Amino acid sequence: MARTYDAISNSQRPSALTTLELRNLLPVGVSSFTTEAWQAFLQTVKVLRLSLHGRDQDFNLSDCYLKFVENLDLLFSQLASVTEFRFATTESELEGVTGHMHTTFPLNVDDMPMLQVLELKYCFVSERIAHFIASHVKTLKRISLEDCYSAVDCNNAAEHTSWAKFLNVIATRSTWLTIPLWKTSSSRHAYCVITMIVS
């Protein structure tokens, strides 16, 4: 994979590639992620769609998986131009909170300053994610939380953020924000729609 990433970032016109989609990505660190060329390329990306391959207990990749998720800030911190960000794990590998066999999802309030669309699938909600959303209220137009859960009843989680607390953190920072359970028609007033899809 390092050769692939290097080929992209070292192409003659890397800035012409504005959409990056990494499907079923293996949770293994790649040396390319820390190169100046790759980080410069990420700064021009406008759409990032990222899905992770689940942990494989048989090959003892659990620690590697958790460390990989923790270090995703190496990517997220470079996304200066991203307007659309989609992230998904698998149904059996929910991430987003700290604790035994869990790890926080490294979204920082300064990441992705131009973000308009945020879509998360199979993640635990947390105060960190709530603060990230709240810090982007001036740019966000749509948020989709598909099959995302609260870790209130998860014994292995160190953080037990309820949906009420999660939404309250966002609401207290977002006086103009509306939070329906489904998409609504547009109106004359600026607002952000949070879509929550649960199975």
Beta strands, then each sheet from edge to edge (+ up, - down):
strand 1: 19-25
strand 2: 47-52
strand 3: 84-88
strand 4: 117-121
strand 5: 142-146
strand 6: 193-197
sheet 1: 1+ 2+ 3+ 4+ 5+ 6+
end
